[in-house]
């Protein structure tokens, strides 16, 4: 339950208290007339009630003081202001009826307001309160108990393209131990068997089971219904084992955009502390991904009901501040393409990722991570040398320096820059060595041709070309994204390495998909995943022109027609691609470095980037993944 501070002191009484009866008169409490003991007691009573107590108020039955304290205790966290609305005194009968106005702050500024009456009685000159439960709230009776119930809002869905529901409430089974069914040493024995069946740490689960109360359900794990089928037979044989049906906000499958969408679970201590009272222990909140970043929107606001339980055990609602359901979060993810992306990555052992963007409007259609990513969102935030896929950027820089696609460039087998030797990849075609066109250099991915033309570029030219294609310029897209970096090189060899996507150049699969999308669209594409999240695009200093885009499309077309991407010729609609391999890490015993494998491609209104952390080459390792996705 949420706890909120009182809104202020008890309101001052500004009413004329009506005195009815023989010899009665009207007086204003707090004035100069001190001869109104009933009115004074009424004010004292209201002040005490505003503190959730009867305090030192004189009572006809002193036992009512403890009874009231017990009855009102469940409402202690709700601020209340009680004021005296009227006092009707019948002097000849030695009684007075006090009208009390109650105002409880229940939830998020919502108020439970009502009036009750309390009876005062006189014994000689002494007045006391004849307290009864109905003076606290209408229709309360002896034997009733009060309570607060949290009304849980429905969590908002996460939707995809055309409003398709991606994340919604789906059935789960909560597996655990019902301690009401076991006792003594059997608690530990059952807990240990449950932990082994569910692949948990037995010692930890046994300790938790022992520590919890005798009527506790000791939750072990929550599984989707489909994942739970293989567990049930062995689980059911354990004394006290219990599987509880429930629902959780889930995507269609466990893998579906898991790193991006995130997960929902019980609030952690940190989440409770950081919420400023909006989240309490036991609440389900977003713990990662979009579920965490947009938790407040998706979670909604819990409501509160004040309830009374009678001696007959019947529950009735005295007041209800309804919950406000969460609001759906719209994304551009295409469910069919997301499933295809994950299917294409399913057989890849190393960490891998695939991102697909629609160039015409920048919509992010798929962002997937293979099992080797171990839950990390490498697709959107990975930071890797992009290898020869970066030659699309280098090509733009060279085009701007005056080099034409048909111009001849030297492509030797090796070249040396400031004492460091650079070469082409191991299976580079021998027929493409020598003087070749820039188009051929891109198609076959000649490293030495690009390095040999480094002196055509001035400081900042490469970074400017990258920015024109959407790489290296940060934008807040409403979720974590790494757009890459093209920092100024510190050495001549660093500048040479940068041209072939090594050195200090870094990119994510998301950034390279953006590059491909910009080539396809003929402008700097700003990707969009969350249509309602407005982003002001940082325009590049030197925007991509229509002529430059046409030339770039011709270069990546040559990769498919006659270069390292020829295997895509039989994939309908592919109009351009670029392979990439980038060395990283430490050399093996033979002195060879492991390599990242990349590939980007354009097919119609679709731009795709594929990354595999460790592979043979872009065409041999990333290529089959790309082809499987595009089929």
N, C-alpha and C positions, 0 to 999 in steps of 0.2 A: 504494500500500500504506500501511496505517496504521502509525505508529510510536508505540510506547508505552514509557514509562520502565521500567527494571527494577524488580521488585517489592521488592528488598531485597538485602542481601549474601548471599554464598554460605553456605548452612546449615553450621553447625559439625558436624563429625563426632562422633557420639556412639555409635559402634558399636565393638565389639571386633573387631579385624581378625584373622581366622583364619589362622594360619601352619601350613601342612601340610608334613610331610616330616621327614627325619631331623634330630633335634636342634631341631625347631621349637618355638616357644612362642607364647602369645597375649599381645599387648600392646595397649594403648589409645593411639592416636596423640594427641599433644598432652600426654602424661603426662610422668613423670620419665625414662622410658627413651628415651635418644637413640640407641640402637643398632639402629634399624629403618630403614635407608636406603630400602628398597622402599616402606615405608609413607609415609615423608616425601615421596618422589617422587610417590606416588599423590596425596597432598594437593596438592602443587604442580601436578600435571597438572590436577586438577579445578578449581583456582582459575584456571588459565590458560584452560581451556575455557569457563569461565563468562564470560570476556571475549572469546569468539569467536576465540581464538588459541591457539597452542601456546607463545607467549611465548619464554622462555629455557629451557624444559624441554629437558634433554639428549635427543637423538634418536639412534637407531641409524643412520638415514639422514637427514642434514640437509636433503636435498631435500624431505622430507615436510613441512617447515615451510611452504614456499611452496605446495605442493600443497594442504595443508589450508586455508590462507588463501584460495586461489582457490575451493576447493570450498564453504567455509562462507560466503563473501562474500554470496551472495543472501539469507542468513538474518540478516544483520547487524542488521536493524531489530527482530528478535524477541529480547526479553530471555530469557536462559536461566540456570538454576541447575544446576550439576553437582556432585554429591557422591559421595564414595567409599562404596560399599556394602560392599565386602569386599576383602581382599587375601589371596590364597592363594599362599604362597611355597614353592617347591621348591628348597631350598638346594643340594642335590647336583646339580641341573640348571642352577643359576644363572638361574632365571627366576621370575617372579611374574605371576599373573593378577589384574588389578584390575577389580573390578565397579564400573561407573559408572552412577549413576542420573541421568537427564537430565529436566529439566522446562522446556519452552519455553512462554512465554506467547504464544499464537498470535493470538487475536482475542477481544476483549470478555471477557477473563477465562478463556477456554477454554484448556486446557492439553494440550500434547502431551508425554506422559510415557512413558518406556521405559528399559530397561537395556541396556548394552553391556559388552563386555569389552575391556580394553587389555592387551597383553602387555608386561611389563618384562623386560629381560635385563641380566645382570651381566657385566662384564669386569673381573676382579679385584675391587677394592672400589668400582668405579664402576658405577652403574646408569643405564640409558637406556630410552627408550620405543621399542618396535618399532611405530610408528604405522601403522595401515591404515585405509582408509575405513569398514570395518564397525565400527570403534570409535566412529565418529561416529553412525552409525545402522544398525540391522539391515539386512542384505542389500545394503548399498552395496559397490560393487566398484571397482577401478581403472578409470578411464575414465568413470565416472559423473559427471554434473553435477546440481546441485540448483537448485531454483527455487521461487518462490512464485507461486501463481495466485490472483487475486481471483475469488471466486465471487459473481456478481452476483445479488442477490435480485430476485424479480419485484415490480414496483411495484404497489401497491394501486390498484384501480380507484376511480373516483368514481361513485357511483350516485345515482339519482334516485328519484322516487316509485315505490312498490311494488317497489323493488330494481332498477329498470331501469338497465342499465349506460350511463352517460354517457361516461366516459373510460376507455379500455382500450387495450391494445397494438393498434395498427393499422399496416398496411403503409406504408412510406415508401421513397423512393429518395434515397440520398445522392449528389449530383452533385459531381464534382470531377475532378482531373487525376491520373492515375497516372504518376508520374515514372519508373517503371521502363520505360515505353514510349516516352519521348522523352528527348532529351538536347540539350545545347548551346543554340543560339538557338531551337530548336523549343519549349523549355519556355515562353519568354516568348510566342511566337506562339500556342501552344495556349491558354495561360492567358488571353491577351487575348480570343481568340475565345469561350472559355467564359464569361468575365465578361460580354461583350456579349449572348450568347444568354440568360443568366440575369439580365440587368439588374442587374449588380453594377458597382462602381467598378473599371474595368480596371486602373488604376495600382496600387491597393491589392492586388488579387488577384495581379497579376504579381509584385509585390514579395514577397508571401508565398510564392508558388510558387518563386521563386529562392532564398529563404532556407531552405527546408526541404530535407531530405536527398534523396539521389538515389533512394531507394527509398520515398519518402513518397507517401501519398495526400493531396492538397491539397484538402480539402473546400471546396466553394463554397457549396452550399445544400442544404437538406433539404426535399423536397416530398412531399406526399401523392401516392399513385399517380394519383388522378384529376387532380390539378393538373399532373402530370408528362407527361401524354400529348402535349400540344402541343409540348413541349420536345424530346422524344426525336429526331425526324428530323434536325434541324439539329445537335443535340449529338453524335450518333453519327458525324458526318462529321469531327469534330475529332480529330487525332492525339493519342492518350493520354487522351481523354475516357473517363470511367468512371462508370457509375451502379451503386451498390451497394445491393442489397436489404437492408432492415432494418425494424425496427418502432420506434414511439414511442408513448407514452401520448397518445392524441388523442381529441377529441370526434367525434361523427358527421360534423360539417362544420367547416370553418375558422371560420365565424361563430358556431357554436353556443355561446352563453353565454361567449364567448371572454374578455371582460374579467373575468368572475367566476371562471371555472374556472382561468384562467392557462395557462401553458405550461411544458414541461419541456425542458431543454437541457443542454449541457455546463456544468459548474460554473465560475463566474467566479472570478477571484482573490479577490474579496471574500467569495464564498460559502465558499471553501476556508479563508480566514483566520478567518472568523466561526464556523466549525463546530467549532473546538477539536479538530481531528483526525478528526472523523467523516466529513468529505468530503475527497477528494483530487482532484488534477487528473485529468481524464478521466471522473470520475463524472457521471452525469446526475442533475440535481436540479431541483426546482421553482424557476422563475425569477420567477413572478408569480402573482397571484390565490391561489385556494385551494391550488394546487399548491405555492406557496412557503410559505404560512402553515402548512400541514400536511405539509411535506416529510418531516419525521422519521418521522411515522406512515406516510405513503404509501411512502417509500423503503425502509423496512426496514433491515436490517443486513447488510452484505456479509460473506461468509465467506472463508476462506483455506484453500488446499490447499498442502501441502508436497509437491513432486513431484521425482522423479528421472528423468533421461533417460540410458539406457544407451548403450554404444558402438554398439548396433544401432539407435539412434535411437528406441527404444520408450520411451514415457512411462508411468510408473507412479506411483501416489499413495501416499505414505508416511503422510500424515495429512491429515484433512479436518475443518475446523471449518465446518459447513454454514452457508449464508446463511439469514437469517431474513427471509422475505418480508414486504413491506409489508402494512398492513391497509387495507381499503377505507374510504373516507370517504363516509358517507351524507348525501345532501341531499334536499330535498323537491321539487326541480325536476321538473315534468311534461314529459317529452320532447315530446309532441305540442303542448302549449301553448307551449313554448319555440320550437319550429319555427314555429308560427303567429305568434308575436310578431315573430320575425325576418323572416318573410315580409311582415308588415304594414309593417315599417319599411324594407323593401328599396328602395322607390322614393323615399324621402325624402332630399333632398339635404343640408339642414342637419343639424347634430348633433341626434340624436333618441334617445328611450328609451321603454321600456314596461315596467311592473312589474305583475304579477298576484299577488294574495294570496287565499287561502281564508279568509274571515272566521271560520268556525266553529272553526278551530284555529290560525289565523295562519300556515299553511304558505305559504311563498313558492313559487309554482308557475312563474313565469317572470320573468326579469330580462334584458332585451335592450337592446342599444345599436345604433343605426344606423351605417352606414359613416361618416357625418359626425362621429361621436365620435372617430374616429381612434385607436381602441384604448382610450380612457379609459372608465372605468366610471361614466358619467354617471347611469345608471339608479339606482345605489345611493349614489353619493357626490356627484352634482352639487349645486351650491348656486345656486338661482335664486329670483327673486321668483315666487311661485305665482299671482299675479293673482287673478282672481275665483273660482278653485277654493277659495281661502281663505275665501270667504264662507260656506262650510259651518261653519267655525270661528267666524266673526263671528256667524253666525245663532245658534249655541249660546250665545254670550255674551249676545246680545240676549234670547234666550228666558229665560235665567237672570235677566235684569234685569226681567222681568215682561212683556215684549212677547210677544204670542201670534201664531201664524201668520196669523190673520184680522184682526189689528189693522192700521189704516190708517197708512201712512207716506208722507211727501212725497217725490216723485221728480221734482224739477225738471230741466230740461235741463242746467243748470250750478249749481254752488254754490261759494262762496268761503269759505276758511278761512284766517284770519290773512293775508289778502292774496293767497293762492294760489288760483287757479281750478281746480276739478275739473269734469269733464264725463263723460258716458256715452260708450261706444264709438260709432264713426261710424255704424254701421247699426242703432243702438238703435231699436226700434219706437216710432213717435210715439204710437201708441195706448196705450202703457204709461207715458206721462208724466202727472204729476199725482198725486193721492192714490190710492194703490194699497195692496193688502195686502202684508204681509211675504212671503207666499207668492209673490205676483206679482213682488215685487222680486227674490227669489231666482231665480224662473223666467226672468226677462228680464235678470237681472244688472244691476240699477240701482245704479251707483256712488253717485249722489248721495243715494239713500235711506239707504244704510248710513252714509255720512259724516255725514248730517244727524242721525243718532241716536248719534253718538259720545259726547255728553254723558250718555247713559244708563249708560255703563260707568265703573267705578272703576278705579284703578290695579291692574294685575295680572289684571283680569277676562279679557282676551283671551288672555293666556298660560295662565291656568287652563283656559279652554275648549280651547285647543290641546292641553294636556297630557291632558285627558280623552279626546281623540281620537287620542292617540299621537304628537303632533307637539311637538318641542322638548324632549323628555326623552331623554337618551342611554342606550343599553344596549349592552353588548358582546355582539353576536350571533354572534361567532366569525368575522366577516369585516367589512371596512370598510363602514360605513353612516353616512350623514348624516341625522339625524332632524329637522333644521331648527332654526330659532330664532325666538323672538318676544320680543325684548328690550324693555325699557321705552322708550317713545318719548321723544325729547328735546325735541320741539316739538309745538305743537298741529297743525301741518300734518303732522308725522310720524305722529301718532296717527290722523289722518284717512286717510293713505295706507296705514297698516297694516291698517285695516279692509277694504280692497279688495285685500289681498295685495301691496302695494308697500312703500314706505318701507324699513324695516329687516327686514321679515319675509322669511325665506328657507326654502326647502324643497327636497328632492330628489324625484324621481318616486317613490322608495321611500316617503318620508314621506307623500306625498299618497295613495298606494295604501293606506297604513296608516290614514289618516283615513277613506277610503271604507270600508275593512274594519270600522272601529270603528262607523261609522254602521249598517252592515249587521248587525253582531253584537250591537249594543246594549250594548257594553262596550268598554273600552280594549283593543284588540288588541295583543298583543306578537308581532310577526312571528317566524317560525322558519324558518330555512333548513337548519340543521344539527341534527337531532334529538338527537344525542348531546352537543351543547354546551348545558349547563345554564345558564340565565339566571334570576336572581331579578328579577322585574319590579318596577320602581319605581312604586308605585301613585300615581296623581294625588291631590292634596290634596282635590279635589272630583270624585269619580268620576262618570262618565256614568250617568244613571238610565235605566230602561226607558221612562219617559214622555218624556224628552228625546230618546231615540233614535227613538221613534215619530214625534215631531214632525219631527225632521230627515229621516227617511225620506219623510215627506209633502212636505217642501220640495223634496228632490231628485227626487221623483216628478213634481212640477209642472214641473220643467225639461224632462222628456221629454214630458209630456202637452201642455204649452202654451207652452213657453219655447224657449230657445236650443238645446235638445237634441231638438227634435221629429223630426229625421231618424232618430232611433233607434226611433221607434214601430214600424217594420216589422222590427226586430231582435228575435226572440223572447226573452222572459224578462227584458228590461231593466226594472228597477224604479226606477232613479234615476240621475242624472248631474249634472254641473256643468261648464260651460265656463269657460275662463279665458284672459285676455290680459294680459300685463304688459310695460310699456315698460322698455327698458334701453338702455345704451350712449350713443352720441353722435348728435345729430340730423343728418339729411341736409340737402341744399341747400334743401329746402322747409321745413325746421324740424321735420320729423317724426322721431320716434324709432322704431327697430326694436322689434319686439315678440316676446316668447316666446308660444308657443301651448300651452295645456294643456287636458286634459279628463280627468275621472274619471267612473267609472260603476260601477253595481252590477247584476249579473245573477245571481240565485240565490245560490249560495255562492261567488261570485267577485267580487272588487273589483279594479278596473283603474285605472291612471294612465298617461296618455300625455303626452309632452313633446316639443315641437319647438322648437329654440332660436330660430329666426327664422321667423315665419309671419304670415299675415294676421290670423287670430283663432282662438280655440279651436275653434269649430264648423267653420270652413272649412279649417283646417290639421290640427289634432290630431284632429278629428272623423272624417274618413275613415280615419285609421289605426286608431282605436278600433273603428269599424264593421267594418273588414276583419278585425280580430282576433276580434271577437265573432260573426262570421258562421259 
